[in-house]
Amino acid sequence: MGEEFRRNLLGPEPTYLPEETEVLARLEAGDEAADLAARFPASSLPWAILAEEAWAGGRTIESYAYARVGYHRGLDALRRSGWRGTGPIPWEHEPNRGFLRALYALGRAAGAIGETAEVERIGKFLDDSDPQAQAAIEAAGRP
């Protein structure tokens, strides 16, 4: 995005997940998302990619399931990083993107199966995490 994350100075500090250099290196080397999810199951990124691939293939329920796993793995990682259930999770910080992509994918798949309350909750969570995240994900051309 190029622009520094702006936050409410009275609110909680932003949460920055740790770098996942090995996951990224394996992804850049061409490893498949399914292999990465098996090798690094705590990482949200492979699960988000699997959710995106399933969505692109018209497999809505698979997309939902993969996104749900990525979301929960991300919540675990956020809590380990000091997140207390609220506060910014900036998109500009690359390690946060796997979680935010999983969150986006979960909301999209929930909408496709008519889970209206979940869509609203996820939309608010994504916007509260980083108001720029949804636009950034969509601009990246993710399925």
C-alpha positions in Angstrom: 0.0 0.0 0.0 3.0 2.3 0.6 1.2 4.3 3.2 1.8 3.9 6.9 -1.0 2.4 8.9 -3.1 5.0 10.6 -4.6 4.1 13.9 -6.6 5.6 16.7 -4.1 6.8 19.3 -6.5 5.9 22.1 -7.0 2.4 20.9 -4.9 -0.8 21.2 -1.6 -1.0 19.5 -1.5 -2.7 16.1 -0.6 -6.4 16.1 2.2 -7.6 13.9 2.5 -11.3 13.3 6.0 -12.8 13.1 7.8 -13.4 9.7 7.3 -16.8 8.2 10.4 -16.9 6.1 10.4 -20.6 5.5 6.7 -20.7 4.4 7.4 -17.8 2.0 10.6 -19.4 0.7 8.8 -22.7 0.0 5.9 -20.9 -1.7 8.3 -18.9 -3.9 10.1 -22.2 -4.7 6.8 -23.5 -6.1 5.6 -25.7 -3.3 1.8 -26.4 -3.5 -0.4 -24.8 -0.8 -1.7 -28.3 0.3 1.9 -29.4 0.9 2.6 -26.1 2.8 -0.5 -26.5 4.9 0.6 -30.0 5.9 4.2 -28.9 6.6 3.2 -25.6 8.3 -0.3 -26.2 9.7 -0.1 -23.2 12.1 0.4 -20.7 9.2 -2.8 -19.0 7.9 -1.2 -18.3 4.5 -1.4 -21.8 3.0 -5.0 -22.2 4.2 -5.9 -18.8 2.7 -4.4 -19.9 -0.6 -6.2 -23.2 -0.5 -9.5 -21.3 0.2 -8.8 -19.0 -2.8 -8.0 -21.9 -5.1 -11.1 -23.8 -4.0 -13.2 -20.7 -4.6 -11.7 -20.2 -8.1 -12.6 -23.8 -8.8 -16.2 -23.4 -7.8 -15.8 -25.5 -4.6 -17.5 -23.1 -2.1 -17.7 -25.5 0.8 -14.1 -26.4 0.5 -13.2 -22.7 0.3 -15.3 -22.1 3.5 -13.5 -25.0 5.3 -10.0 -23.9 4.3 -10.8 -20.3 5.2 -12.2 -21.3 8.5 -9.0 -23.2 9.4 -6.8 -20.3 8.2 -8.9 -17.9 10.3 -8.6 -20.0 13.5 -4.9 -20.5 13.0 -4.5 -16.8 12.5 -6.5 -16.1 15.7 -4.1 -18.4 17.6 -1.0 -16.6 16.1 -2.5 -13.2 16.9 -3.1 -14.1 20.5 0.5 -15.4 20.8 1.6 -12.0 19.4 -0.3 -10.1 22.2 -3.6 -9.4 20.4 -6.4 -9.2 22.9 -9.4 -9.5 20.6 -9.5 -6.0 19.3 -7.2 -3.6 17.6 -5.6 -3.1 14.2 -4.0 -5.9 12.2 -2.3 -3.9 9.5 -2.3 -5.2 5.9 0.9 -3.4 5.2 2.7 -5.8 7.4 3.2 -8.8 5.1 3.0 -11.6 7.8 -0.5 -10.3 8.7 -1.8 -10.9 5.1 -2.3 -14.7 5.4 -4.8 -14.1 8.2 -6.5 -11.2 6.5 -6.8 -13.2 3.3 -8.3 -16.1 5.2 -10.7 -13.7 6.9 -11.8 -12.2 3.6 -12.2 -15.7 2.0 -14.3 -16.8 5.0 -16.6 -13.9 4.6 -17.0 -14.5 0.9 -17.7 -18.2 1.3 -20.1 -17.5 4.2 -22.0 -15.2 1.9 -22.2 -17.8 -0.8 -23.9 -20.2 1.6 -26.3 -17.7 3.1 -24.6 -17.3 6.5 -25.7 -13.6 6.8 -24.7 -13.0 10.4 -21.3 -14.4 9.8 -20.8 -12.2 6.7 -21.6 -9.1 8.8 -19.3 -10.2 11.6 -16.4 -11.0 9.3 -16.9 -7.8 7.3 -16.7 -5.7 10.5 -13.7 -7.7 11.8 -11.9 -7.2 8.5 -12.7 -3.5 8.4 -11.7 -3.1 12.1 -8.4 -4.9 11.4 -7.5 -2.7 8.5 -9.9 -0.6 6.5 -7.6 -1.0 3.5 -7.4 -4.8 3.6 -10.5 -5.7 1.5 -9.6 -3.3 -1.3 -6.0 -4.6 -1.3 -7.0 -8.2 -1.5 -9.5 -7.5 -4.3 -6.9 -5.3 -6.1 -4.4 -8.2 -6.0 -6.8 -10.2 -8.1 -7.2 -13.0 -5.7 -10.0 -15.3 -6.8 
